[in-house]
């Protein structure tokens, strides 16, 4: 999509990532009758009821039967259809791991699996509904593209690209409605190609998903304290943009930020990419660590996890000062 006005971008922001997904897959289906939309008792959460009304013959709700959903979608993909299936991230990963591994990873069936309510978004539902291991799981599986958009406009780009490519995709969506806007005008989006949002010489922050905005705000605070910060939006976790990772290493401190466990996600992927590099800066991984957080509001959980812009800035500044002593 080209030449989007800011009004259009703002309207997507108001919908949030989930609403933008629902709108975009419906728009695509108007031009492509191979596209299906499905869910597992998450029609409202995945914003696909509009799709159901417009294309009832290409919509399925499997109820609380997520594993079955992967199987049916795989069958459709095998017959040449383009199935998008959306339900909670914790269930796309934990509950459906075997079906995804066999049908999407091993058999390479191009299902477009959409995980909604990722990270800590389902705050009041408690730890059983937090999706903090999904990136670690899916990036360990061969042949699956893993996308983690940073705002609603980029979500639209991800859905469009996912529909085009003939490979399995996991699309991770988080945050709430009225999401912060990062991209205020049209931009080129390419799977596996990170986007540098801000240049800096002291610290490089590679962030993904909801944490890209928080990293940008943290960078503003650090700049005020005399620390120059580069910000990279790593919207594709797999295939990882290794060249962008290496380019970010000409600083004193490398930081990764994600609304995911500190084990195995973006931080782990970056660390693996740099494992054999002789010259690399210290790497600070910021994410969710420790035991499972108790049920609470989403903003409160982000604060408890140390993922607010102020907390991110403080962690970076403390580590940076220790390195520069």
Secondary structure by P-SEA (a helix, b strand, c coil): cccccaaaaaaaaaacaaaaaaaaaaaaaaacccbbbbbccccccccaaaaaaacccccccccccaaaaaaaaaaaaaaccbbbbbcccccccccaaaaaaccccccccccccccccccccccccccccccccaaaaaaacccbbbbbbccaaaaaaaaaaaacccbbbbbbbbbccccccccccbbbbbccccccccccccbbbbbcccaaaaaaaaaaaaaaacbbbbbbbcccccccaaaaaaaaccccbbbbbccccccccaaaaaaaaacccccccbbbbbcccccccccccaaaaaaaacccaaaaaaaaaaaaaaaac
